Amino acid sequence: MEHRSYFDFADPRALAAEYPIGAAFETFARTISRDALRAAQETRFQRLLDRAAQMRFYQRLWGAHGVERGDVRSLDDLAKLPTFEKADIVASIEEAPPFGDFAGLESYADHERPPVIFHTTSGTTGRPQPLLFGPKTREVQNLLLGRAYRFQGLRADDVAHSVYGHGMINGGHYVREAVTHWTAATFMSAGTGIETRSVQQVALMRDFGATALLGFADFIKRLAEVAREEGITIGEDIRIRMISGQFGRDDKAAVSALWGGAACYDWYGVGDTGIIAAEGPDQAGLYVFEDAHFVEICDIDTGAPVADGEAGDMIVTCLFKDDVYPIIRFNTHDVSRVLTTASPLGFQLRRLEGFLGRSDNMVKLRGINVFPQAVGPILAAHAAFAGEFVCRVVRDGTGRDELIVTAEASVRDEATQSAFAALLRQGLGVEALVELAGRGETAPLTQIETRQKPIRLIDERKR
């Protein structure tokens, strides 16, 4: 039997023709009509449905809801299909350990099965989940992330320092492949603070002339503090001109200030789907890569679609994933909303506001939905806030739930504590108890040096 390699299943030239990148992407996004875009989506959706219908995972999922392949003729029928989420992946793994049947590997004949790329999630929201990719799936994801970096301004003469984790975790490998396969920038794979100590990271950035930073905002902020502690002057010893990663609603201004006015760009995706949407040079929301993804925003409680402009869970169908692990109506439980204003760039693509929080990491207090990710940007309005925090939810003897925010502060007195509490009351719409901590004192709880995504919520009601 003839051996077939990764590149026999993923032809880079063909993929770039189907999913434009660089200047071709901007032309595509500006000139394609909504009707033409929908027609391309429908063609890809039919291939995706045909592939999913061969798999035990979708046969079981759809069958439990009384739906068959023939019931869905177009994207207009998408809501007939059930959503799925991490719990369904866990059930799939229990059904067919250790990898589960959600990837559909069992439906391939031995000589037809493509090579499989295996990573895991970080385990931020539970036990690490296996992530399986076929070559086409993987390389389209890489291309789309490379598209985002080039759209945001990453250049051939940039040295890109990445703080995404490696090991079994998907993130660092995915970013490395995107940069090295689809941009001409030089890539530095520093990883998390446990892979390359923060002190070493800032020294590497200085010594090798890093000009771009890639990663999560929390650790990128921490590196700026370490640079100052090491006597390294940002803007002179390290000259970062762009930062691309995952930002909260109001993080970009703070991160930019820490890094000498660097331009900060947001993008959104999860390990299962790859990148879904990215901010561009207009910094006016995240453009959904609609040639590759169909995104629904649905009510957190009912699952019904919400009107554009209203917040809800992002439910994603990956139109290109018709080899390994097809994804149809995956509920990310990440919350966002569709922007209703016109694109400043004249793009025909829909835009998202960005990541507003996780509905499964949300706390409901006195009828108010509270997202822990909102706390940092709210407290950033006070000069004494040192940038780090952790939230705890407790239940007292009367059954009343309370939110306790432990915030690092440069000044720890009653006035600062009261000011923090007032800011949170106004910003969250509900009372929170505030505890002040010194710099670095929340790190054992947030694990910011060792995790890609630091812990922001500890629910003590579940203990």
C-alpha positions as CSV (number, residue, x, y, z in Angstrom):
1,M,0.0,0.0,0.0
2,E,1.4,3.4,-1.0
3,H,2.4,5.6,1.9
4,R,0.8,9.1,1.8
5,S,2.2,12.0,3.8
6,Y,0.7,15.0,5.4
7,F,1.1,17.1,2.3
8,D,-0.7,14.6,0.1
9,F,-3.8,15.6,2.1
10,A,-3.1,19.3,2.4
11,D,-2.1,21.2,-0.7
12,P,-1.0,24.7,0.4
13,R,-1.6,26.3,-3.0
14,A,-5.1,24.9,-3.3
15,L,-5.9,25.9,0.3
16,A,-4.7,29.5,-0.3
17,A,-6.8,29.7,-3.5
18,E,-9.9,28.5,-1.5
19,Y,-9.2,30.6,1.6
20,P,-7.5,33.9,0.5
21,I,-4.6,35.3,2.6
22,G,-2.7,38.6,2.6
23,A,-3.8,41.2,0.1
24,A,-6.0,38.6,-1.6
25,F,-8.0,38.3,1.6
26,E,-8.6,42.0,1.9
27,T,-9.8,42.1,-1.7
28,F,-12.1,39.2,-1.1
29,A,-13.5,40.6,2.1
30,R,-14.2,44.0,0.5
31,T,-15.6,42.8,-2.8
32,I,-17.5,39.5,-2.2
33,S,-21.3,39.9,-2.1
34,R,-23.3,38.4,0.8
35,D,-25.1,36.2,-1.8
36,A,-21.8,34.9,-3.2
37,L,-20.5,34.3,0.3
38,R,-23.6,32.4,1.3
39,A,-23.3,30.2,-1.8
40,A,-19.7,29.3,-0.9
41,Q,-20.8,28.5,2.7
42,E,-23.6,26.3,1.4
43,T,-21.2,24.2,-0.8
44,R,-18.8,23.7,2.1
45,F,-21.7,22.9,4.5
46,Q,-23.0,20.1,2.3
47,R,-19.6,18.4,2.3
48,L,-19.4,18.8,6.0
49,L,-22.9,17.3,6.5
50,D,-22.0,14.3,4.3
51,R,-18.9,13.7,6.3
52,A,-20.6,14.0,9.7
53,A,-23.4,11.7,8.7
54,Q,-20.9,8.8,8.3
55,M,-19.8,9.1,12.0
56,R,-21.2,7.3,15.1
57,F,-20.9,10.5,17.1
58,Y,-23.3,12.5,15.0
59,Q,-25.5,9.5,14.3
60,R,-25.9,9.2,18.1
61,L,-26.3,12.9,18.7
62,W,-28.8,13.6,15.9
63,G,-30.7,10.4,16.5
64,A,-31.3,11.3,20.1
65,H,-33.1,14.4,18.8
66,G,-35.0,12.7,16.0
67,V,-33.0,14.3,13.2
68,E,-31.5,12.7,10.1
69,R,-29.1,14.0,7.4
70,G,-32.0,14.4,5.0
71,D,-33.8,16.8,7.3
72,V,-31.1,19.4,6.7
73,R,-31.0,20.8,3.2
74,S,-29.2,24.1,3.7
75,L,-27.9,26.4,6.4
76,D,-31.4,27.7,6.8
77,D,-32.2,24.3,8.4
78,L,-29.2,24.5,10.8
79,A,-31.3,25.1,13.9
80,K,-32.9,21.7,13.4
81,L,-29.7,20.1,14.5
82,P,-28.8,20.0,18.2
83,T,-25.8,21.8,19.5
84,F,-23.0,19.9,21.3
85,E,-20.5,20.9,23.9
86,K,-17.6,19.7,26.0
87,A,-19.9,17.3,28.0
88,D,-20.7,15.5,24.7
89,I,-17.0,15.2,23.9
90,V,-16.4,13.7,27.4
91,A,-19.3,11.2,26.8
92,S,-17.7,10.3,23.4
93,I,-14.4,9.5,25.1
94,E,-16.2,7.3,27.6
95,E,-18.0,5.6,24.7
96,A,-14.8,4.9,22.8
97,P,-11.7,5.5,25.0
98,P,-9.1,6.9,24.9
99,F,-9.7,9.3,21.9
100,G,-13.5,9.1,21.6
101,D,-15.5,8.8,18.4
102,F,-16.1,12.5,17.9
103,A,-13.2,12.7,15.4
104,G,-14.8,10.0,13.1
105,L,-11.6,8.0,12.6
106,E,-13.6,4.7,12.7
107,S,-15.5,5.7,9.6
108,Y,-12.3,5.7,7.4
109,A,-11.0,2.6,5.7
110,D,-7.4,1.9,6.8
111,H,-6.0,3.0,3.4
112,E,-8.1,6.2,3.3
113,R,-7.5,7.5,6.8
114,P,-5.3,10.7,6.7
115,P,-2.5,11.3,9.1
116,V,-3.7,12.5,12.5
117,I,-2.3,15.4,14.5
118,F,-2.8,14.9,18.2
119,H,-2.8,17.6,20.9
120,T,-4.9,18.4,24.0
121,T,-6.6,21.4,25.4
122,S,-5.0,23.2,28.4
123,G,-7.6,21.8,30.8
124,T,-8.6,25.3,32.0
125,T,-12.3,24.2,32.2
126,G,-11.6,20.6,33.3
127,R,-9.6,17.5,32.4
128,P,-7.5,18.1,29.2
129,Q,-9.4,17.0,26.1
130,P,-7.8,15.2,23.1
131,L,-7.8,17.4,20.0
132,L,-7.4,15.5,16.7
133,F,-6.8,17.2,13.4
134,G,-6.5,15.9,9.8
135,P,-3.9,17.6,7.6
136,K,-6.5,19.7,5.7
137,T,-8.2,20.8,8.9
138,R,-4.9,21.7,10.6
139,E,-3.5,23.6,7.6
140,V,-6.7,25.6,7.0
141,Q,-6.6,26.6,10.7
142,N,-3.0,27.5,10.3
143,L,-3.7,29.5,7.2
144,L,-6.6,31.4,8.9
145,L,-4.4,32.4,11.9
146,G,-1.6,33.4,9.5
147,R,-4.3,35.4,7.6
148,A,-5.1,37.2,10.9
149,Y,-1.5,38.0,11.7
150,R,-0.8,39.4,8.2
151,F,-4.1,41.4,8.3
152,Q,-3.0,42.9,11.6
153,G,0.3,43.9,10.1
154,L,2.9,41.2,10.9
155,R,5.8,41.7,8.5
156,A,8.6,39.6,7.1
157,D,11.1,41.6,9.1
158,D,9.3,41.0,12.4
159,V,10.6,38.7,15.2
160,A,7.5,37.3,16.8
161,H,7.9,36.2,20.5
162,S,5.1,33.7,21.4
163,V,4.1,32.9,25.0
164,Y,1.6,30.2,24.2
165,G,2.2,26.9,25.9
166,H,3.6,23.8,24.2
167,G,4.0,20.2,25.5
168,M,0.7,18.4,24.7
169,I,-1.2,21.7,24.7
170,N,-2.3,22.7,21.2
171,G,-1.9,26.5,21.4
172,G,1.9,27.0,21.1
173,H,2.2,24.4,18.3
174,Y,-0.7,25.9,16.4
175,V,0.7,29.4,16.6
176,R,4.2,28.3,15.6
177,E,2.8,26.5,12.5
178,A,0.7,29.5,11.5
179,V,3.6,31.9,11.7
180,T,6.2,29.6,10.1
181,H,3.9,28.2,7.4
182,W,1.9,31.3,6.4
183,T,3.9,34.4,7.3
184,A,7.6,35.3,6.7
185,A,8.2,36.5,10.3
186,T,10.9,34.9,12.5
187,F,9.3,32.9,15.3
188,M,10.5,32.6,18.9
189,S,8.8,29.8,20.8
190,A,9.3,30.9,24.4
191,G,6.1,29.4,25.8
192,T,4.7,29.8,29.3
193,G,6.7,31.0,32.3
194,I,7.2,27.4,33.3
195,E,8.7,26.5,29.9
196,T,10.9,29.6,29.7
197,R,11.2,31.6,32.9
198,S,9.9,35.1,32.6
199,V,13.3,36.6,33.4
200,Q,14.8,34.6,30.5
201,Q,12.0,35.6,28.2
202,V,12.5,39.3,28.5
203,A,16.3,38.8,28.0
204,L,15.6,36.8,24.8
205,M,13.3,39.5,23.6
206,R,16.0,42.1,24.2
207,D,18.9,40.0,22.8
208,F,17.1,38.9,19.6
209,G,15.2,42.0,18.8
210,A,11.6,40.9,19.3
211,T,9.2,43.3,17.6
212,A,5.9,41.4,18.0
213,L,4.3,39.6,21.0
214,L,1.8,36.8,20.7
215,G,-0.2,35.4,23.6
216,F,-2.7,36.0,26.3
217,A,-3.0,39.5,27.7
218,D,-2.5,38.5,31.4
219,F,1.0,37.0,30.9
220,I,2.0,39.7,28.4
221,K,1.3,42.3,31.1
222,R,3.3,40.2,33.6
223,L,6.3,40.2,31.2
224,A,6.3,44.0,31.1
225,E,6.5,44.0,34.9
226,V,9.4,41.6,34.8
227,A,11.3,43.7,32.2
228,R,11.1,46.7,34.5
229,E,12.2,44.6,37.5
230,E,15.2,43.5,35.5
231,G,16.2,47.0,34.5
232,I,15.2,46.5,30.9
233,T,13.8,49.6,29.3
234,I,10.7,49.0,27.1
235,G,10.9,51.2,24.0
236,E,14.7,51.2,24.0
237,D,16.0,47.7,25.0
238,I,12.9,46.0,23.7
239,R,10.9,47.6,20.9
240,I,7.6,45.9,20.5
241,R,5.4,47.4,17.7
242,M,2.5,45.0,17.7
243,I,0.8,42.6,20.1
244,S,-1.7,40.0,19.0
245,G,-3.6,37.7,21.3
246,Q,-6.6,37.4,23.6
247,F,-7.8,40.5,25.3
248,G,-10.7,41.4,27.6
249,R,-13.0,44.3,26.6
250,D,-10.7,47.0,28.0
251,D,-7.3,45.3,28.3
252,K,-5.7,46.7,25.1
253,A,-5.1,50.2,26.3
254,A,-3.4,49.0,29.5
255,V,-1.2,46.5,27.6
256,S,-0.3,49.0,25.0
257,A,0.8,51.5,27.6
258,L,3.0,48.8,29.3
259,W,4.7,48.0,26.0
260,G,5.5,51.5,24.9
261,G,2.4,52.2,22.8
262,A,2.5,49.0,20.8
263,A,-0.6,48.4,18.6
264,C,-2.7,45.6,20.2
265,Y,-5.0,43.3,18.2
266,D,-7.5,40.8,19.4
267,W,-8.5,37.5,17.9
268,Y,-10.8,34.7,19.0
269,G,-10.9,31.0,18.7
270,V,-10.9,27.8,20.7
271,G,-8.8,24.7,20.5
272,D,-11.5,22.7,18.7
273,T,-12.2,25.2,16.0
274,G,-9.1,27.2,15.5
275,I,-9.4,30.9,14.9
276,I,-12.9,32.1,14.2
277,A,-12.6,35.9,14.1
278,A,-9.9,38.6,14.2
279,E,-9.5,42.3,14.7
280,G,-8.0,44.3,11.8
281,P,-6.1,47.6,11.5
282,D,-9.4,49.5,12.0
283,Q,-9.7,48.0,15.5
284,A,-13.5,48.1,15.2
285,G,-14.5,44.6,16.2
286,L,-13.4,41.1,15.2
287,Y,-14.1,40.1,11.6
288,V,-15.6,36.6,11.4
289,F,-13.9,34.5,8.8
290,E,-17.2,33.6,7.3
291,D,-15.7,31.7,4.4
292,A,-14.6,29.1,7.0
293,H,-17.1,29.5,9.9
294,F,-20.8,29.9,10.4
295,V,-21.4,31.6,13.8
296,E,-24.6,31.8,15.7
297,I,-25.2,33.9,18.8
298,C,-27.8,32.2,21.0
299,D,-29.5,32.9,24.3
300,I,-27.5,31.5,27.2
301,D,-30.5,30.0,28.9
302,T,-32.8,29.0,26.1
303,G,-30.4,28.4,23.2
304,A,-32.7,30.5,20.8
305,P,-31.0,32.8,18.4
306,V,-30.7,36.4,19.6
307,A,-30.9,39.6,17.6
308,D,-27.7,41.2,16.3
309,G,-26.4,43.5,19.0
310,E,-27.5,41.2,21.9
311,A,-25.1,39.0,23.9
312,G,-25.2,35.3,23.9
313,D,-23.3,32.0,23.5
314,M,-21.2,31.6,20.4
315,I,-22.2,28.5,18.5
316,V,-19.9,27.6,15.7
317,T,-20.0,25.4,12.6
318,C,-16.6,24.9,11.0
319,L,-17.4,24.7,7.3
320,F,-13.9,23.4,6.3
321,K,-13.7,20.6,8.8
322,D,-14.8,17.7,6.6
323,D,-11.9,15.3,7.3
324,V,-11.1,14.7,11.1
325,Y,-13.4,16.0,13.8
326,P,-16.2,17.7,11.9
327,I,-17.8,20.5,14.0
328,I,-21.4,21.3,13.5
329,R,-23.1,23.6,16.1
330,F,-20.4,23.5,18.8
331,N,-21.4,25.6,21.8
332,T,-18.2,27.3,22.9
333,H,-20.0,28.8,25.9
334,D,-18.0,31.9,25.2
335,V,-20.2,35.0,25.1
336,S,-20.1,37.8,22.5
337,R,-22.4,39.9,20.3
338,V,-22.6,40.8,16.7
339,L,-21.8,44.5,15.9
340,T,-24.4,46.3,13.9
341,T,-22.4,49.3,12.6
342,A,-20.8,49.4,9.2
343,S,-17.3,48.1,8.7
344,P,-14.8,51.1,8.5
345,L,-12.9,49.0,6.0
346,G,-15.9,48.4,3.8
347,F,-15.7,44.6,4.4
348,Q,-18.7,42.4,3.8
349,L,-17.9,40.2,6.8
350,R,-19.9,40.2,10.0
351,R,-18.0,41.5,13.1
352,L,-18.1,40.4,16.8
353,E,-17.4,42.6,19.7
354,G,-15.0,40.1,21.1
355,F,-14.8,37.8,24.1
356,L,-17.1,39.0,26.9
357,G,-16.8,36.0,29.3
358,R,-17.8,32.4,29.6
359,S,-21.4,31.4,30.3
360,D,-20.2,28.3,32.2
361,N,-17.8,30.5,34.3
362,M,-20.5,33.0,35.0
363,V,-21.9,33.8,38.4
364,K,-25.5,34.8,38.9
365,L,-25.9,37.1,41.9
366,R,-29.2,38.6,42.8
367,G,-30.4,38.1,39.3
368,I,-27.3,39.7,37.7
369,N,-24.9,37.8,35.4
370,V,-21.4,38.4,36.5
371,F,-18.3,37.5,34.4
372,P,-15.1,37.3,36.3
373,Q,-13.1,38.6,33.3
374,A,-14.9,41.9,33.6
375,V,-13.3,42.6,37.0
376,G,-9.8,43.6,35.8
377,P,-10.8,46.2,33.3
378,I,-13.2,47.8,35.8
379,L,-10.5,48.0,38.5
380,A,-8.0,49.3,36.0
381,A,-9.8,52.7,36.3
382,H,-8.1,53.1,39.7
383,A,-4.4,54.1,39.8
384,A,-3.7,51.8,42.8
385,F,-4.8,48.6,41.0
386,A,-1.7,46.5,40.3
387,G,-3.3,44.4,37.5
388,E,-3.9,41.0,39.1
389,F,-7.0,39.6,40.8
390,V,-9.0,36.5,41.6
391,C,-12.7,36.1,42.4
392,R,-14.2,33.7,44.9
393,V,-17.9,32.8,45.3
394,V,-19.0,31.7,48.7
395,R,-22.4,30.8,50.3
396,D,-23.1,31.9,53.8
397,G,-25.2,30.2,56.4
398,T,-28.4,31.8,55.2
399,G,-27.9,30.5,51.6
400,R,-26.9,33.9,50.3
401,D,-24.1,33.9,47.6
402,E,-21.3,36.5,47.9
403,L,-18.6,37.5,45.4
404,I,-15.2,38.2,47.0
405,V,-12.6,39.9,44.8
406,T,-9.0,39.7,46.0
407,A,-7.2,42.5,44.1
408,E,-3.5,43.3,44.1
409,A,-2.9,47.0,44.9
410,S,0.0,49.4,45.3
411,V,-1.8,51.1,48.2
412,R,-3.6,49.0,50.8
413,D,-5.9,51.1,52.9
414,E,-9.6,51.5,53.7
415,A,-10.0,54.3,51.1
416,T,-8.6,52.1,48.3
417,Q,-10.7,49.1,49.4
418,S,-13.9,51.3,49.4
419,A,-13.0,52.8,46.0
420,F,-12.5,49.3,44.5
421,A,-15.8,48.2,45.9
422,A,-17.6,51.2,44.5
423,L,-16.1,50.6,41.0
424,L,-17.2,47.0,41.0
425,R,-20.7,47.9,42.3
426,Q,-21.1,50.4,39.4
427,G,-19.4,48.2,36.7
428,L,-20.9,44.8,37.6
429,G,-24.3,46.0,38.9
430,V,-24.0,44.0,42.1
431,E,-22.2,44.3,45.4
432,A,-18.8,42.6,45.7
433,L,-16.6,42.2,48.8
434,V,-13.1,43.4,48.3
435,E,-9.8,42.1,49.8
436,L,-6.5,43.9,49.0
437,A,-3.3,42.0,48.3
438,G,0.3,43.0,47.6
439,R,2.0,42.5,44.2
440,G,2.4,38.9,43.3
441,E,0.3,37.6,46.2
442,T,-2.6,36.3,44.1
443,A,-0.2,34.2,41.9
444,P,-0.6,31.0,43.8
445,L,-4.3,31.1,43.2
446,T,-4.3,32.4,39.6
447,Q,-1.2,30.3,38.6
448,I,-0.4,33.0,36.1
449,E,3.2,31.9,35.7
450,T,2.3,28.3,34.8
451,R,-1.1,28.5,32.9
452,Q,-1.9,30.0,29.5
453,K,-5.2,31.3,31.0
454,P,-4.9,32.2,34.7
455,I,-7.6,31.1,37.1
456,R,-10.0,34.0,37.7
457,L,-12.9,32.3,39.5
458,I,-12.9,29.9,42.4
459,D,-16.4,28.6,43.2
460,E,-16.2,27.5,46.8
461,R,-19.9,26.6,46.8
462,K,-18.9,23.4,44.9
463,R,-16.5,22.1,47.5
